[in-house]
Amino acid sequence: MTAIDYPQLRRLLDDGAQLVEVLPAGEYGEMHLPGAVNIPLKTLDAATTAGLERTRPVIVYCWDAL
């Protein structure tokens, strides 16, 4: 895992990276970053990630209290 700051995130997204939130669907529904798709961590597998483009980077995130 590599932590990134907002300017790095913005650059990656501007360059075409995909944003995946891994929190449960209810928490995703309450609030998520614009453009993020939800794939809850407990369901993360080949089938649930099949819709992601394999040629583009993927940024995975969840809420962090730090």
C-alpha positions as a Markdown table, in Angstrom:
| # | Residue | x | y | z |
|---|---|---|---|---|
| 1 | Met | 0.0 | 0.0 | 0.0 |
| 2 | Thr | 1.2 | 3.5 | -0.8 |
| 3 | Ala | -0.4 | 6.6 | 0.7 |
| 4 | Ile | -0.8 | 9.5 | -1.6 |
| 5 | Asp | -1.7 | 13.1 | -0.8 |
| 6 | Tyr | -4.4 | 15.2 | -2.6 |
| 7 | Pro | -2.1 | 16.7 | -5.3 |
| 8 | Gln | -0.9 | 13.3 | -6.2 |
| 9 | Leu | -4.5 | 11.9 | -6.3 |
| 10 | Arg | -5.6 | 14.8 | -8.5 |
| 11 | Arg | -2.7 | 14.2 | -11.0 |
| 12 | Leu | -3.4 | 10.4 | -11.1 |
| 13 | Leu | -7.1 | 11.0 | -11.7 |
| 14 | Asp | -6.4 | 13.7 | -14.3 |
| 15 | Asp | -4.2 | 11.1 | -16.1 |
| 16 | Gly | -7.1 | 8.5 | -16.1 |
| 17 | Ala | -6.7 | 6.5 | -12.9 |
| 18 | Gln | -9.9 | 4.8 | -11.6 |
| 19 | Leu | -11.1 | 5.4 | -8.1 |
| 20 | Val | -12.5 | 2.5 | -6.0 |
| 21 | Glu | -13.9 | 2.9 | -2.5 |
| 22 | Val | -13.8 | -0.4 | -0.5 |
| 23 | Leu | -16.2 | 0.6 | 2.3 |
| 24 | Pro | -19.6 | -1.2 | 2.6 |
| 25 | Ala | -22.3 | 0.0 | 0.3 |
| 26 | Gly | -24.2 | 1.9 | 3.0 |
| 27 | Glu | -21.2 | 4.0 | 3.9 |
| 28 | Tyr | -20.4 | 4.6 | 0.2 |
| 29 | Gly | -24.0 | 5.8 | -0.2 |
| 30 | Glu | -23.6 | 8.3 | 2.6 |
| 31 | Met | -20.5 | 9.9 | 1.2 |
| 32 | His | -17.8 | 9.1 | -1.4 |
| 33 | Leu | -15.4 | 10.9 | -3.6 |
| 34 | Pro | -16.8 | 12.1 | -6.9 |
| 35 | Gly | -16.3 | 9.5 | -9.6 |
| 36 | Ala | -15.6 | 6.7 | -7.2 |
| 37 | Val | -17.1 | 3.2 | -7.7 |
| 38 | Asn | -17.9 | 1.0 | -4.8 |
| 39 | Ile | -16.5 | -2.5 | -4.4 |
| 40 | Pro | -16.7 | -3.4 | -0.7 |
| 41 | Leu | -13.5 | -5.0 | 0.5 |
| 42 | Lys | -15.2 | -8.2 | 1.6 |
| 43 | Thr | -16.4 | -8.7 | -2.0 |
| 44 | Leu | -13.2 | -7.7 | -3.7 |
| 45 | Asp | -12.3 | -10.4 | -6.2 |
| 46 | Ala | -11.9 | -11.0 | -10.0 |
| 47 | Ala | -15.6 | -11.0 | -10.6 |
| 48 | Thr | -16.3 | -7.7 | -8.8 |
| 49 | Thr | -13.3 | -5.9 | -10.4 |
| 50 | Ala | -14.1 | -7.2 | -13.9 |
| 51 | Gly | -15.6 | -3.8 | -14.8 |
| 52 | Leu | -12.4 | -2.0 | -14.1 |
| 53 | Glu | -10.2 | -1.2 | -17.1 |
| 54 | Arg | -7.0 | -3.2 | -16.8 |
| 55 | Thr | -4.9 | -0.7 | -18.7 |
| 56 | Arg | -5.6 | 2.2 | -16.3 |
| 57 | Pro | -4.2 | 2.5 | -12.8 |
| 58 | Val | -6.6 | 1.9 | -9.9 |
| 59 | Ile | -6.6 | 3.9 | -6.7 |
| 60 | Val | -8.3 | 2.1 | -3.8 |
| 61 | Tyr | -9.4 | 4.0 | -0.7 |
| 62 | Cys | -11.4 | 3.9 | 2.4 |
| 63 | Trp | -12.1 | 6.2 | 5.3 |
| 64 | Asp | -9.2 | 6.8 | 7.6 |
| 65 | Ala | -9.4 | 8.5 | 11.0 |
| 66 | Leu | -5.8 | 9.7 | 10.9 |
